[in-house]
Amino acid sequence: MSRPLHRGVSGGGRNAECCDYTWDSQMKDKTDKEDVEKRHSQDHMSLSSRCLIGLVFPDNSTSKCGSLGGENGFGSDPFNMGNSRNRQNLTMSFLKFCLILIVILALSGSLWWTIAISNSTRGNIFRGYRRLQDQLITDLLDIGELSMGSARLKEVDFCFEESENIVPCFFNVSSDLAMESSKGDAVERQCEYGSNQNCLVHLPKNYRIPLRWPTGRDVIWVANVKITAQQVLSSGSFTKRMMMLDEDQISFRSDSSMFDGVEDYSHQIAEMIGLRNESNFIQAGVRTVLDIGCGYGSFGAHLFSKQLITMCVANYETSGSQVQLTLERGLPAMIGSFATKQLPYPSLSFDMLHCARCGIDWDQKEGIYLVEADRVLRPGGYFVWTSPITNAQRSIRNKEKQKKWAFIQSFAENLCWEMLSQQDETVVWKKTSNKDCYSSRKSGPSICSMGHDVESPYYRTLEPCIGGTRSRRWIPIEQRTAWPSRATLNSTELNIHGVHPEEFSEDLLNWNSAVRNYWSLLSPQIFSDHPKRPGDEDPSPPYNMLRNVLDMNARFGGLNSALLEAGKTAWVMNVIPTSGPNHLPLILDRGLVGVLHDWCEAFPTYPRTYDMVHAKGLLSLEASQKRRCTTLDLFTEIDRLLRPEGWVILHDKTNLIHTARALATRLRWEARVIEIESNSEEKLLVCQKPFFKRP
């Protein structure tokens, strides 16, 4: 009798521990078979789970699962092969499930963490993110420059060779420009759209770095300016007495006692005003002087030593320029003309106006030039005029000169000017401090209406009416605080300008700190106490490499004030952009000099006239405007204004600074970005213009 056939797993050893199930197709009926199948399915899932755990956390138990298929010689059994595939599928399903669970937990945790963060913490995280973003931009720029190599951003080309003395807004105004200027006719400023020169101005042949201040004030290199020996020799006797032409230098002898020069002249003016000497100008309320047709700046150079600052204004000239030579000496100057437009200064801007043979026909156009002079002169200020016309003895035989002189005397009286004194060819008038004088006149120019008396006379035509009488700034110079205390305005004066005293004080403190940082950061390159190049002789005191600064967005004049407080001899041209708030009246009332300007136009000066160009917030200001110019236009203009080896300091938002850095490399400037410890949102860009010798 045959026995039933059994097939299954033998014994109750290790295999049964891992996979305990029994199958008998011949001894069970259909019901038992279903129970066995159900039990088998449950045991199989238990096996898979234990085997998966063994894969993740391996130990000795893994060998128990691994020996299922071969220990009893049934490795080729079709059932066992199916179990292996099912285990793999279940393993992958479990892994996917775990991955989804981890993602859900991570998102839930992140959401909870975000909700739990306070506002201050979020701010810190945002600032940290911005710093990382800024650093990434910097790194990408560096990587980009390295990766591009010779194929990096194209460098800006040089202009044509004849452009070494170009002033764009005066260039190509007329085909007969040279002939017009030689006749003494004023060339008007015309900055039309597209007048920007996106190229770098060449240096004159044989150009040399100017001598250090104060030596450079009295000696300049002939090759640096457009003037010939014949022009020097043909200058008037007064000019020739103050100049001496050597082989490659022009020496200005204004302070020499050996010559009857500007020292005696300024002393004479002081005596005519009623002062002991020119050192008493400050006590008389005189600090700022507008020198019209200044020659070569010798009058201003002498007054500079007396703590007076003189702004030279003269017509554009193709060669032998008064403005170019004055700026080459490191003295304040700019191109300006009385021809048809008002000067870019508000009313009541200067304590003294000076004109020594300046070439202005004051009697022309019914005295409108004298009206403009009156507009920019402060109450109680002085108008000094030196001209052969004023010499009655010489003019007695010339009826035309007599007629001119009579008209000017009468017109000055109708402007409420008082003639203080007349000596030889020099006359001194004093502007009235009393507004009631205008109502007591029988004739003369009328008083301007409110609509015609403005503080922003940029490109405004000359007005035949008296301006400034309605201004809250009508304060006689004798009542103003004497220099240097004038630089710090009191609360009453600040209220006139709509500036809160705390805002002004904070600005002053910030700039004092900034100047100290500039000195520390850039010494000895710029502000060294003892600058010296190899082969140079020891410089004369005060050892200052920096003579003049162009502050392109001066605001309250804080940089200028901080330089003075630090005892630096450099002077600052404070520029107020026409695209921003007009604080120029405040700057001028502080006893500083400045001008309104639209930076989409060329600045009214000759190339290579400033040692340093500074701008804080200018890029942000210009970026907020719908401008007709680009940042490249602005940078090529800065390059035109800057002397070789001169410096540029830009302080602005981080993203704009990095853009500016890329442009600086196109202009061949040496540039670096510097962090500001107290402000992570802004940075400094410090650049130096190299000295490329012209072949």
TAQUIWO-V744011 format. One record per residue. N is the residue number from 0. RES is the residue in one letter. BURIAL is 1 if it has 24 or more other C-alpha atoms within 12 Angstrom, else 0. Layout:
n:N res:RES burial:BURIAL
n:N res:RES burial:BURIAL
This chain:
n:0 res:M burial:0
n:1 res:S burial:0
n:2 res:R burial:0
n:3 res:P burial:0
n:4 res:L burial:0
n:5 res:H burial:0
n:6 res:R burial:0
n:7 res:G burial:0
n:8 res:V burial:1
n:9 res:S burial:0
n:10 res:G burial:0
n:11 res:G burial:0
n:12 res:G burial:0
n:13 res:R burial:0
n:14 res:N burial:1
n:15 res:A burial:0
n:16 res:E burial:0
n:17 res:C burial:1
n:18 res:C burial:1
n:19 res:D burial:1
n:20 res:Y burial:1
n:21 res:T burial:1
n:22 res:W burial:1
n:23 res:D burial:0
n:24 res:S burial:0
n:25 res:Q burial:0
n:26 res:M burial:0
n:27 res:K burial:0
n:28 res:D burial:0
n:29 res:K burial:0
n:30 res:T burial:0
n:31 res:D burial:0
n:32 res:K burial:0
n:33 res:E burial:0
n:34 res:D burial:0
n:35 res:V burial:0
n:36 res:E burial:0
n:37 res:K burial:0
n:38 res:R burial:0
n:39 res:H burial:0
n:40 res:S burial:0
n:41 res:Q burial:0
n:42 res:D burial:0
n:43 res:H burial:1
n:44 res:M burial:1
n:45 res:S burial:0
n:46 res:L burial:1
n:47 res:S burial:1
n:48 res:S burial:1
n:49 res:R burial:1
n:50 res:C burial:1
n:51 res:L burial:1
n:52 res:I burial:0
n:53 res:G burial:0
n:54 res:L burial:0
n:55 res:V burial:0
n:56 res:F burial:0
n:57 res:P burial:0
n:58 res:D burial:0
n:59 res:N burial:0
n:60 res:S burial:0
n:61 res:T burial:1
n:62 res:S burial:0
n:63 res:K burial:1
n:64 res:C burial:1
n:65 res:G burial:1
n:66 res:S burial:1
n:67 res:L burial:1
n:68 res:G burial:1
n:69 res:G burial:0
n:70 res:E burial:0
n:71 res:N burial:0
n:72 res:G burial:0
n:73 res:F burial:0
n:74 res:G burial:0
n:75 res:S burial:0
n:76 res:D burial:0
n:77 res:P burial:0
n:78 res:F burial:0
n:79 res:N burial:0
n:80 res:M burial:0
n:81 res:G burial:0
n:82 res:N burial:1
n:83 res:S burial:1
n:84 res:R burial:0
n:85 res:N burial:0
n:86 res:R burial:1
n:87 res:Q burial:0
n:88 res:N burial:0
n:89 res:L burial:0
n:90 res:T burial:1
n:91 res:M burial:0
n:92 res:S burial:0
n:93 res:F burial:0
n:94 res:L burial:0
n:95 res:K burial:0
n:96 res:F burial:0
n:97 res:C burial:0
n:98 res:L burial:0
n:99 res:I burial:0
n:100 res:L burial:0
n:101 res:I burial:0
n:102 res:V burial:0
n:103 res:I burial:0
n:104 res:L burial:0
n:105 res:A burial:0
n:106 res:L burial:0
n:107 res:S burial:0
n:108 res:G burial:0
n:109 res:S burial:0
n:110 res:L burial:0
n:111 res:W burial:0
n:112 res:W burial:0
n:113 res:T burial:0
n:114 res:I burial:0
n:115 res:A burial:0
n:116 res:I burial:0
n:117 res:S burial:0
n:118 res:N burial:0
n:119 res:S burial:0
n:120 res:T burial:0
n:121 res:R burial:0
n:122 res:G burial:0
n:123 res:N burial:0
n:124 res:I burial:0
n:125 res:F burial:0
n:126 res:R burial:0
n:127 res:G burial:0
n:128 res:Y burial:0
n:129 res:R burial:0
n:130 res:R burial:0
n:131 res:L burial:0
n:132 res:Q burial:0
n:133 res:D burial:1
n:134 res:Q burial:0
n:135 res:L burial:0
n:136 res:I burial:0
n:137 res:T burial:1
n:138 res:D burial:0
n:139 res:L burial:0
n:140 res:L burial:1
n:141 res:D burial:0
n:142 res:I burial:0
n:143 res:G burial:0
n:144 res:E burial:0
n:145 res:L burial:0
n:146 res:S burial:0
n:147 res:M burial:0
n:148 res:G burial:0
n:149 res:S burial:0
n:150 res:A burial:0
n:151 res:R burial:0
n:152 res:L burial:0
n:153 res:K burial:0
n:154 res:E burial:0
n:155 res:V burial:0
n:156 res:D burial:0
n:157 res:F burial:1
n:158 res:C burial:0
n:159 res:F burial:0
n:160 res:E burial:0
n:161 res:E burial:0
n:162 res:S burial:1
n:163 res:E burial:1
n:164 res:N burial:1
n:165 res:I burial:1
n:166 res:V burial:1
n:167 res:P burial:1
n:168 res:C burial:1
n:169 res:F burial:1
n:170 res:F burial:1
n:171 res:N burial:0
n:172 res:V burial:0
n:173 res:S burial:0
n:174 res:S burial:0
n:175 res:D burial:0
n:176 res:L burial:0
n:177 res:A burial:0
n:178 res:M burial:0
n:179 res:E burial:0
n:180 res:S burial:1
n:181 res:S burial:0
n:182 res:K burial:0
n:183 res:G burial:0
n:184 res:D burial:0
n:185 res:A burial:1
n:186 res:V burial:1
n:187 res:E burial:1
n:188 res:R burial:1
n:189 res:Q burial:1
n:190 res:C burial:1
n:191 res:E burial:0
n:192 res:Y burial:0
n:193 res:G burial:0
n:194 res:S burial:1
n:195 res:N burial:1
n:196 res:Q burial:1
n:197 res:N burial:1
n:198 res:C burial:1
n:199 res:L burial:1
n:200 res:V burial:1
n:201 res:H burial:1
n:202 res:L burial:1
n:203 res:P burial:1
n:204 res:K burial:0
n:205 res:N burial:0
n:206 res:Y burial:1
n:207 res:R burial:1
n:208 res:I burial:1
n:209 res:P burial:1
n:210 res:L burial:1
n:211 res:R burial:1
n:212 res:W burial:1
n:213 res:P burial:1
n:214 res:T burial:1
n:215 res:G burial:1
n:216 res:R burial:1
n:217 res:D burial:1
n:218 res:V burial:1
n:219 res:I burial:1
n:220 res:W burial:1
n:221 res:V burial:1
n:222 res:A burial:1
n:223 res:N burial:1
n:224 res:V burial:1
n:225 res:K burial:1
n:226 res:I burial:1
n:227 res:T burial:0
n:228 res:A burial:0
n:229 res:Q burial:0
n:230 res:Q burial:0
n:231 res:V burial:1
n:232 res:L burial:0
n:233 res:S burial:0
n:234 res:S burial:0
n:235 res:G burial:0
n:236 res:S burial:0
n:237 res:F burial:1
n:238 res:T burial:1
n:239 res:K burial:1
n:240 res:R burial:1
n:241 res:M burial:1
n:242 res:M burial:1
n:243 res:M burial:1
n:244 res:L burial:1
n:245 res:D burial:0
n:246 res:E burial:0
n:247 res:D burial:0
n:248 res:Q burial:1
n:249 res:I burial:1
n:250 res:S burial:1
n:251 res:F burial:1
n:252 res:R burial:1
n:253 res:S burial:1
n:254 res:D burial:1
n:255 res:S burial:0
n:256 res:S burial:0
n:257 res:M burial:0
n:258 res:F burial:0
n:259 res:D burial:0
n:260 res:G burial:1
n:261 res:V burial:1
n:262 res:E burial:1
n:263 res:D burial:0
n:264 res:Y burial:1
n:265 res:S burial:1
n:266 res:H burial:1
n:267 res:Q burial:1
n:268 res:I burial:1
n:269 res:A burial:1
n:270 res:E burial:1
n:271 res:M burial:1
n:272 res:I burial:1
n:273 res:G burial:0
n:274 res:L burial:0
n:275 res:R burial:0
n:276 res:N burial:0
n:277 res:E burial:1
n:278 res:S burial:1
n:279 res:N burial:1
n:280 res:F burial:1
n:281 res:I burial:1
n:282 res:Q burial:1
n:283 res:A burial:1
n:284 res:G burial:1
n:285 res:V burial:1
n:286 res:R burial:1
n:287 res:T burial:1
n:288 res:V burial:1
n:289 res:L burial:1
n:290 res:D burial:1
n:291 res:I burial:1
n:292 res:G burial:1
n:293 res:C burial:1
n:294 res:G burial:1
n:295 res:Y burial:1
n:296 res:G burial:1
n:297 res:S burial:1
n:298 res:F burial:1
n:299 res:G burial:1
n:300 res:A burial:1
n:301 res:H burial:1
n:302 res:L burial:1
n:303 res:F burial:1
n:304 res:S burial:1
n:305 res:K burial:1
n:306 res:Q burial:1
n:307 res:L burial:1
n:308 res:I burial:1
n:309 res:T burial:1
n:310 res:M burial:1
n:311 res:C burial:1
n:312 res:V burial:1
n:313 res:A burial:1
n:314 res:N burial:1
n:315 res:Y burial:1
n:316 res:E burial:1
n:317 res:T burial:1
n:318 res:S burial:1
n:319 res:G burial:1
n:320 res:S burial:1
n:321 res:Q burial:1
n:322 res:V burial:1
n:323 res:Q burial:1
n:324 res:L burial:1
n:325 res:T burial:1
n:326 res:L burial:1
n:327 res:E burial:1
n:328 res:R burial:1
n:329 res:G burial:1
n:330 res:L burial:1
n:331 res:P burial:1
n:332 res:A burial:1
n:333 res:M burial:1
n:334 res:I burial:1
n:335 res:G burial:1
n:336 res:S burial:1
n:337 res:F burial:1
n:338 res:A burial:1
n:339 res:T burial:1
n:340 res:K burial:1
n:341 res:Q burial:1
n:342 res:L burial:1
n:343 res:P burial:1
n:344 res:Y burial:1
n:345 res:P burial:1
n:346 res:S burial:1
n:347 res:L burial:1
n:348 res:S burial:1
n:349 res:F burial:1
n:350 res:D burial:1
n:351 res:M burial:1
n:352 res:L burial:1
n:353 res:H burial:1
n:354 res:C burial:1
n:355 res:A burial:1
n:356 res:R burial:1
n:357 res:C burial:1
n:358 res:G burial:1
n:359 res:I burial:1
n:360 res:D burial:1
n:361 res:W burial:1
n:362 res:D burial:1
n:363 res:Q burial:0
n:364 res:K burial:0
n:365 res:E burial:0
n:366 res:G burial:1
n:367 res:I burial:1
n:368 res:Y burial:1
n:369 res:L burial:1
n:370 res:V burial:1
n:371 res:E burial:1
n:372 res:A burial:1
n:373 res:D burial:1
n:374 res:R burial:1
n:375 res:V burial:1
n:376 res:L burial:1
n:377 res:R burial:1
n:378 res:P burial:1
n:379 res:G burial:1
n:380 res:G burial:1
n:381 res:Y burial:1
n:382 res:F burial:1
n:383 res:V burial:1
n:384 res:W burial:1
n:385 res:T burial:1
n:386 res:S burial:1
n:387 res:P burial:1
n:388 res:I burial:1
n:389 res:T burial:1
n:390 res:N burial:1
n:391 res:A burial:1
n:392 res:Q burial:0
n:393 res:R burial:0
n:394 res:S burial:0
n:395 res:I burial:0
n:396 res:R burial:0
n:397 res:N burial:0
n:398 res:K burial:0
n:399 res:E burial:0
n:400 res:K burial:1
n:401 res:Q burial:0
n:402 res:K burial:0
n:403 res:K burial:1
n:404 res:W burial:1
n:405 res:A burial:0
n:406 res:F burial:1
n:407 res:I burial:1
n:408 res:Q burial:1
n:409 res:S burial:1
n:410 res:F burial:1
n:411 res:A burial:1
n:412 res:E burial:1
n:413 res:N burial:1
n:414 res:L burial:1
n:415 res:C burial:1
n:416 res:W burial:1
n:417 res:E burial:1
n:418 res:M burial:1
n:419 res:L burial:1
n:420 res:S burial:1
n:421 res:Q burial:1
n:422 res:Q burial:1
n:423 res:D burial:0
n:424 res:E burial:1
n:425 res:T burial:1
n:426 res:V burial:1
n:427 res:V burial:1
n:428 res:W burial:1
n:429 res:K burial:1
n:430 res:K burial:1
n:431 res:T burial:1
n:432 res:S burial:1
n:433 res:N burial:0
n:434 res:K burial:1
n:435 res:D burial:0
n:436 res:C burial:0
n:437 res:Y burial:1
n:438 res:S burial:0
n:439 res:S burial:0
n:440 res:R burial:0
n:441 res:K burial:0
n:442 res:S burial:0
n:443 res:G burial:1
n:444 res:P burial:1
n:445 res:S burial:0
n:446 res:I burial:1
n:447 res:C burial:1
n:448 res:S burial:0
n:449 res:M burial:0
n:450 res:G burial:0
n:451 res:H burial:1
n:452 res:D burial:1
n:453 res:V burial:1
n:454 res:E burial:1
n:455 res:S burial:1
n:456 res:P burial:1
n:457 res:Y burial:1
n:458 res:Y burial:1
n:459 res:R burial:0
n:460 res:T burial:1
n:461 res:L burial:1
n:462 res:E burial:1
n:463 res:P burial:1
n:464 res:C burial:1
n:465 res:I burial:1
n:466 res:G burial:1
n:467 res:G burial:1
n:468 res:T burial:1
n:469 res:R burial:0
n:470 res:S burial:1
n:471 res:R burial:0
n:472 res:R burial:1
n:473 res:W burial:1
n:474 res:I burial:1
n:475 res:P burial:1
n:476 res:I burial:1
n:477 res:E burial:1
n:478 res:Q burial:0
n:479 res:R burial:1
n:480 res:T burial:1
n:481 res:A burial:1
n:482 res:W burial:1
n:483 res:P burial:1
n:484 res:S burial:0
n:485 res:R burial:1
n:486 res:A burial:1
n:487 res:T burial:1
n:488 res:L burial:1
n:489 res:N burial:0
n:490 res:S burial:0
n:491 res:T burial:0
n:492 res:E burial:1
n:493 res:L burial:1
n:494 res:N burial:0
n:495 res:I burial:0
n:496 res:H burial:1
n:497 res:G burial:0
n:498 res:V burial:1
n:499 res:H burial:0
n:500 res:P burial:0
n:501 res:E burial:0
n:502 res:E burial:0
n:503 res:F burial:1
n:504 res:S burial:0
n:505 res:E burial:0
n:506 res:D burial:1
n:507 res:L burial:1
n:508 res:L burial:0
n:509 res:N burial:0
n:510 res:W burial:1
n:511 res:N burial:1
n:512 res:S burial:0
n:513 res:A burial:1
n:514 res:V burial:1
n:515 res:R burial:0
n:516 res:N burial:0
n:517 res:Y burial:1
n:518 res:W burial:1
n:519 res:S burial:0
n:520 res:L burial:0
n:521 res:L burial:1
n:522 res:S burial:0
n:523 res:P burial:0
n:524 res:Q burial:1
n:525 res:I burial:1
n:526 res:F burial:1
n:527 res:S burial:1
n:528 res:D burial:1
n:529 res:H burial:0
n:530 res:P burial:1
n:531 res:K burial:0
n:532 res:R burial:0
n:533 res:P burial:0
n:534 res:G burial:0
n:535 res:D burial:0
n:536 res:E burial:0
n:537 res:D burial:0
n:538 res:P burial:0
n:539 res:S burial:0
n:540 res:P burial:0
n:541 res:P burial:0
n:542 res:Y burial:1
n:543 res:N burial:1
n:544 res:M burial:1
n:545 res:L burial:1
n:546 res:R burial:1
n:547 res:N burial:1
n:548 res:V burial:1
n:549 res:L burial:1
n:550 res:D burial:1
n:551 res:M burial:1
n:552 res:N burial:1
n:553 res:A burial:1
n:554 res:R burial:1
n:555 res:F burial:1
n:556 res:G burial:1
n:557 res:G burial:1
n:558 res:L burial:1
n:559 res:N burial:1
n:560 res:S burial:1
n:561 res:A burial:1
n:562 res:L burial:1
n:563 res:L burial:1
n:564 res:E burial:0
n:565 res:A burial:0
n:566 res:G burial:0
n:567 res:K burial:1
n:568 res:T burial:1
n:569 res:A burial:1
n:570 res:W burial:1
n:571 res:V burial:1
n:572 res:M burial:1
n:573 res:N burial:1
n:574 res:V burial:1
n:575 res:I burial:1
n:576 res:P burial:1
n:577 res:T burial:1
n:578 res:S burial:1
n:579 res:G burial:1
n:580 res:P burial:0
n:581 res:N burial:1
n:582 res:H burial:1
n:583 res:L burial:1
n:584 res:P burial:1
n:585 res:L burial:1
n:586 res:I burial:1
n:587 res:L burial:1
n:588 res:D burial:1
n:589 res:R burial:1
n:590 res:G burial:1
n:591 res:L burial:1
n:592 res:V burial:1
n:593 res:G burial:1
n:594 res:V burial:1
n:595 res:L burial:1
n:596 res:H burial:1
n:597 res:D burial:1
n:598 res:W burial:1
n:599 res:C burial:1
n:600 res:E burial:1
n:601 res:A burial:1
n:602 res:F burial:1
n:603 res:P burial:1
n:604 res:T burial:1
n:605 res:Y burial:1
n:606 res:P burial:1
n:607 res:R burial:1
n:608 res:T burial:1
n:609 res:Y burial:1
n:610 res:D burial:1
n:611 res:M burial:1
n:612 res:V burial:1
n:613 res:H burial:1
n:614 res:A burial:1
n:615 res:K burial:1
n:616 res:G burial:1
n:617 res:L burial:1
n:618 res:L burial:1
n:619 res:S burial:1
n:620 res:L burial:1
n:621 res:E burial:1
n:622 res:A burial:1
n:623 res:S burial:0
n:624 res:Q burial:0
n:625 res:K burial:0
n:626 res:R burial:0
n:627 res:R burial:0
n:628 res:C burial:1
n:629 res:T burial:1
n:630 res:T burial:1
n:631 res:L burial:1
n:632 res:D burial:1
n:633 res:L burial:1
n:634 res:F burial:1
n:635 res:T burial:1
n:636 res:E burial:1
n:637 res:I burial:1
n:638 res:D burial:1
n:639 res:R burial:1
n:640 res:L burial:1
n:641 res:L burial:1
n:642 res:R burial:1
n:643 res:P burial:1
n:644 res:E burial:1
n:645 res:G burial:1
n:646 res:W burial:1
n:647 res:V burial:1
n:648 res:I burial:1
n:649 res:L burial:1
n:650 res:H burial:1
n:651 res:D burial:1
n:652 res:K burial:1
n:653 res:T burial:1
n:654 res:N burial:1
n:655 res:L burial:1
n:656 res:I burial:1
n:657 res:H burial:1
n:658 res:T burial:1
n:659 res:A burial:1
n:660 res:R burial:1
n:661 res:A burial:1
n:662 res:L burial:1
n:663 res:A burial:1
n:664 res:T burial:1
n:665 res:R burial:1
n:666 res:L burial:1
n:667 res:R burial:1
n:668 res:W burial:1
n:669 res:E burial:1
n:670 res:A burial:1
n:671 res:R burial:1
n:672 res:V burial:1
n:673 res:I burial:1
n:674 res:E burial:1
n:675 res:I burial:0
n:676 res:E burial:0
n:677 res:S burial:0
n:678 res:N burial:0
n:679 res:S burial:1
n:680 res:E burial:1
n:681 res:E burial:1
n:682 res:K burial:1
n:683 res:L burial:1
n:684 res:L burial:1
n:685 res:V burial:1
n:686 res:C burial:1
n:687 res:Q burial:1
n:688 res:K burial:1
n:689 res:P burial:0
n:690 res:F burial:1
n:691 res:F burial:0
n:692 res:K burial:0
n:693 res:R burial:0
n:694 res:P burial:0
